[in-house]
Amino acid sequence: MPADHDTRPLGRTGIDVLPLGIGTNKWRRADREAVLETYRTIHNAGPCMIDTAEIYFSERVVGDCLRAGPTRAVIASKFLPFPGRTSPRRLMSALDGSLARLGLPTIDLYYVHYPLPFIDVGVFAEGLVEAVKSGKARAVGVANFNADQMRHIADHLARAGVPLAANQVNYSLLRRAAETNGVLEACRELDVALVAVFSPCVRPPHAAVGQHGNESAADVSRRYCPRARRQHQPGRPELAVGARQPRDSHPRRDQASSRQDQSRCTRLALE
């Protein structure tokens, strides 16, 4: 199990999470026993982020896991905007629906799933502020926002004393646009966590569970997480699925450079 120093700050929210989280886009169709075993592995790992969204249709599955037993996981979900569904009232109504499906009074992190063309992203800020002020969300973030959109909505949130926690984008060893399009630099500038979708390995363990039916989630964790393999001891099923991921796009940089980079921007990976 990772020690406390293995966690990463989620922006300026005071929430700490493991550097490796798990996405649940495929959970609604996955074998429920495999999902529960994955959930138990996550629980044993520590404050692992479980990422869902109303459009994934997996919130009820995550909720079933949460109802099966306590968790130390950090739960994140997302508001789905579309034309005519951008007002604070619509966002709060969607948040209420997500909380009901998850069986939670408060969610740790609530995102706006993506920006809409020709709509000022500031329109979402009032709803995100209300989500935090009402106590229904501990922190708020965005997904798929570019650098300018990040700065714009962060400014709106800051006026109400609410920090922007994270921007979830497609970022991996093979998809590195965030390094050149200004998003990573904006995350550093604003002290916002960059949450990478599809993981640095570009092969999520939850997909591997379906491909290797004779393997447990713990086996998959060991196979895809070198640190988990090193920590595994026979007879102990608890694994550190929050394996340390490269904090830098250049894995060969020395540790001092990596620590300096981490101070500028927290990067998390969702498997």
C-alpha positions as CSV (number, residue, x, y, z in Angstrom):
1,M,0.0,0.0,0.0
2,P,1.4,3.4,-0.9
3,A,2.6,5.6,1.9
4,D,1.2,9.1,2.5
5,H,4.0,10.7,0.5
6,D,2.8,8.7,-2.6
7,T,-0.3,10.9,-2.9
8,R,-0.7,14.0,-5.0
9,P,-2.5,17.3,-4.1
10,L,-5.7,17.9,-6.2
11,G,-4.8,21.5,-7.0
12,R,-5.4,23.8,-4.0
13,T,-8.4,21.9,-2.6
14,G,-6.7,20.2,0.3
15,I,-7.7,16.8,-1.3
16,D,-4.9,14.3,-1.8
17,V,-5.2,11.4,-4.2
18,L,-3.0,8.5,-5.4
19,P,-1.2,9.2,-8.7
20,L,-3.0,6.4,-10.4
21,G,-6.8,6.3,-10.5
22,I,-9.5,4.2,-12.3
23,G,-12.0,5.2,-14.9
24,T,-15.4,3.5,-14.9
25,N,-16.6,4.1,-18.5
26,K,-16.8,0.3,-19.0
27,W,-18.1,-0.7,-15.6
28,R,-21.8,-0.7,-16.6
29,R,-21.2,-3.7,-18.9
30,A,-18.5,-5.4,-16.8
31,D,-18.9,-8.5,-14.7
32,R,-20.1,-7.3,-11.3
33,E,-17.9,-9.6,-9.3
34,A,-14.9,-8.4,-11.2
35,V,-16.0,-4.8,-10.5
36,L,-16.4,-5.5,-6.8
37,E,-13.0,-7.1,-6.6
38,T,-11.5,-4.1,-8.4
39,Y,-13.3,-1.9,-5.9
40,R,-11.9,-3.9,-2.9
41,T,-8.4,-3.5,-4.4
42,I,-8.9,0.2,-4.7
43,H,-10.1,0.4,-1.1
44,N,-7.0,-1.3,0.1
45,A,-4.8,1.0,-1.9
46,G,-5.8,4.2,-0.2
47,P,-7.2,7.5,-1.6
48,C,-7.5,6.3,-5.2
49,M,-9.7,8.4,-7.5
50,I,-12.7,6.6,-9.0
51,D,-13.8,8.6,-12.0
52,T,-17.4,8.3,-13.4
53,A,-19.8,10.6,-15.3
54,E,-23.5,10.8,-15.9
55,I,-22.9,10.0,-19.6
56,Y,-21.0,6.8,-18.6
57,F,-24.1,5.3,-17.1
58,S,-21.8,3.7,-14.5
59,E,-22.8,5.9,-11.5
60,R,-25.2,3.3,-10.2
61,V,-22.5,0.6,-10.4
62,V,-20.1,2.8,-8.5
63,G,-22.9,3.5,-6.0
64,D,-23.5,-0.3,-5.5
65,C,-19.8,-0.7,-4.7
66,L,-19.9,2.2,-2.2
67,R,-23.0,0.7,-0.6
68,A,-21.1,-2.7,-0.3
69,G,-18.7,-1.2,2.2
70,P,-16.8,1.9,3.2
71,T,-14.1,3.4,1.0
72,R,-11.2,5.8,1.2
73,A,-11.5,6.4,-2.5
74,V,-12.0,9.9,-4.0
75,I,-15.1,9.9,-6.1
76,A,-15.4,12.2,-9.2
77,S,-18.2,12.6,-11.6
78,K,-19.1,15.0,-14.4
79,F,-22.0,17.2,-15.6
80,L,-23.0,16.7,-19.2
81,P,-23.6,20.1,-20.9
82,F,-25.4,20.7,-24.2
83,P,-27.3,23.6,-25.7
84,G,-30.2,24.5,-23.3
85,R,-28.5,22.6,-20.4
86,T,-25.9,25.1,-19.1
87,S,-27.6,27.0,-16.4
88,P,-26.7,26.7,-12.7
89,R,-30.2,25.1,-12.1
90,R,-29.5,22.4,-14.7
91,L,-26.1,21.8,-13.3
92,M,-27.3,21.4,-9.7
93,S,-30.2,19.2,-10.8
94,A,-27.7,16.9,-12.6
95,L,-25.5,16.9,-9.5
96,D,-28.4,15.9,-7.4
97,G,-29.1,13.0,-9.8
98,S,-25.5,11.9,-9.7
99,L,-25.5,12.0,-5.9
100,A,-28.7,9.9,-5.8
101,R,-27.2,7.3,-8.1
102,L,-24.0,7.2,-6.1
103,G,-25.8,7.2,-2.8
104,L,-23.7,10.1,-1.5
105,P,-24.6,13.3,0.2
106,T,-21.4,15.0,-1.2
107,I,-19.1,14.2,-4.0
108,D,-15.4,14.8,-3.8
109,L,-14.9,16.3,-7.3
110,Y,-17.5,17.5,-9.8
111,Y,-16.4,18.3,-13.4
112,V,-18.0,20.0,-16.3
113,H,-17.4,17.3,-18.9
114,Y,-16.5,19.6,-21.9
115,P,-16.9,23.1,-23.2
116,L,-19.6,24.0,-25.8
117,P,-18.9,25.8,-29.0
118,F,-19.9,29.5,-29.1
119,I,-20.9,29.4,-25.3
120,D,-18.8,31.3,-22.8
121,V,-17.4,28.8,-20.3
122,G,-18.0,31.3,-17.6
123,V,-21.7,30.3,-17.8
124,F,-20.7,27.1,-15.9
125,A,-18.9,28.9,-13.1
126,E,-22.0,30.0,-11.1
127,G,-23.3,26.4,-11.0
128,L,-19.9,25.1,-9.9
129,V,-19.7,27.7,-7.2
130,E,-23.2,26.7,-6.0
131,A,-22.1,23.1,-6.0
132,V,-19.3,23.9,-3.5
133,K,-21.2,26.5,-1.4
134,S,-24.1,24.1,-1.0
135,G,-21.8,21.4,0.4
136,K,-22.7,19.0,-2.4
137,A,-19.2,19.0,-3.9
138,R,-15.9,19.3,-2.1
139,A,-14.1,20.5,-5.2
140,V,-14.9,21.3,-8.9
141,G,-13.0,20.9,-12.1
142,V,-13.3,20.8,-15.9
143,A,-12.6,18.3,-18.6
144,N,-11.4,18.8,-22.1
145,F,-10.9,22.6,-21.7
146,N,-8.1,24.4,-23.5
147,A,-5.7,26.7,-21.8
148,D,-7.7,29.9,-22.4
149,Q,-10.9,28.3,-21.3
150,M,-9.2,27.1,-18.1
151,R,-7.9,30.5,-17.2
152,H,-11.3,32.1,-17.9
153,I,-13.3,29.7,-15.7
154,A,-10.6,29.7,-13.0
155,D,-10.9,33.5,-12.9
156,H,-14.7,33.3,-12.5
157,L,-14.4,30.7,-9.7
158,A,-11.7,32.6,-7.9
159,R,-14.0,35.7,-7.5
160,A,-16.2,33.4,-5.4
161,G,-13.3,32.0,-3.5
162,V,-13.5,28.6,-5.2
163,P,-10.3,27.1,-6.7
164,L,-10.3,25.2,-10.0
165,A,-9.2,21.7,-8.9
166,A,-8.4,19.9,-12.1
167,N,-8.6,19.6,-15.9
168,Q,-9.1,16.1,-17.2
169,V,-7.6,15.7,-20.7
170,N,-6.5,13.1,-23.1
171,Y,-2.8,12.8,-22.2
172,S,-0.5,9.8,-22.4
173,L,2.9,8.7,-23.8
174,L,1.3,8.6,-27.3
175,R,-1.0,11.6,-26.9
176,R,1.0,14.5,-25.7
177,A,-0.7,17.6,-27.0
178,A,-1.1,19.0,-23.5
179,E,2.6,19.6,-23.5
180,T,2.5,21.9,-26.5
181,N,-1.0,23.4,-26.6
182,G,-0.6,25.3,-23.4
183,V,-2.8,23.2,-21.2
184,L,0.1,21.8,-19.1
185,E,1.6,25.2,-18.7
186,A,-1.8,26.7,-17.7
187,C,-2.1,23.9,-15.0
188,R,1.3,24.9,-13.7
189,E,0.4,28.6,-13.7
190,L,-3.0,28.1,-12.0
191,D,-1.9,25.3,-9.6
192,V,-4.5,23.0,-11.2
193,A,-4.1,19.2,-11.3
194,L,-3.9,17.7,-14.8
195,V,-5.8,14.4,-14.8
196,A,-4.7,12.3,-17.7
197,V,-7.3,10.0,-19.4
198,F,-6.3,6.6,-20.8
199,S,-3.2,6.4,-18.6
200,P,0.5,6.8,-19.6
201,C,0.5,3.1,-20.7
202,V,-2.5,3.6,-23.1
203,R,-3.9,0.3,-22.0
204,P,-6.3,0.4,-19.1
205,P,-6.4,-2.5,-16.6
206,H,-10.2,-2.5,-16.6
207,A,-10.1,-3.4,-20.2
208,A,-7.5,-6.1,-19.5
209,V,-9.8,-7.7,-17.0
210,G,-12.2,-8.5,-19.7
211,Q,-9.6,-9.8,-22.0
212,H,-8.0,-12.1,-19.4
213,G,-11.0,-13.7,-17.7
214,N,-8.9,-16.0,-15.6
215,E,-7.1,-13.1,-13.9
216,S,-8.3,-11.2,-10.9
217,A,-8.1,-7.4,-10.7
218,A,-5.2,-7.9,-8.4
219,D,-3.4,-10.0,-11.0
220,V,-4.0,-7.3,-13.6
221,S,-2.8,-4.6,-11.2
222,R,0.5,-6.5,-10.7
223,R,0.9,-7.0,-14.4
224,Y,0.4,-3.4,-15.4
225,C,1.9,-1.7,-12.3
226,P,5.6,-2.5,-11.7
227,R,5.5,-1.0,-8.2
228,A,2.6,-3.3,-7.3
229,R,4.6,-6.2,-8.5
230,R,7.5,-5.3,-6.3
231,Q,5.3,-4.8,-3.3
232,H,3.3,-8.0,-3.7
233,Q,3.9,-10.7,-1.1
234,P,2.4,-14.2,-1.5
235,G,-0.7,-14.6,0.6
236,R,-1.5,-10.9,0.6
237,P,-4.1,-9.8,-1.9
238,E,-3.9,-6.1,-1.0
239,L,-2.0,-4.3,-3.7
240,A,-0.9,-0.7,-4.2
241,V,-2.7,0.0,-7.5
242,G,-1.7,3.6,-7.1
243,A,1.7,2.9,-8.6
244,R,3.9,5.9,-9.1
245,Q,3.7,7.2,-12.6
246,P,6.2,9.3,-14.4
247,R,5.7,12.9,-13.3
248,D,7.5,14.2,-16.4
249,S,7.1,13.6,-20.1
250,H,10.8,12.7,-20.2
251,P,11.2,9.6,-17.9
252,R,15.0,9.9,-17.9
253,R,15.2,13.2,-16.1
254,D,16.7,13.0,-12.6
255,Q,14.7,12.9,-9.4
256,A,15.5,16.5,-8.5
257,S,14.1,17.7,-11.8
258,S,11.0,15.5,-11.3
259,R,10.4,17.0,-7.8
260,Q,10.7,20.5,-9.2
261,D,8.2,19.6,-12.0
262,Q,5.8,18.2,-9.5
263,S,5.8,21.5,-7.5
264,R,4.6,23.3,-10.6
265,C,1.8,20.9,-11.6
266,T,0.3,17.8,-10.2
267,R,-0.4,15.1,-12.9
268,L,-2.6,12.2,-12.2
269,A,-3.4,9.2,-14.5
270,L,-6.7,7.4,-14.8
271,E,-6.5,3.8,-15.8
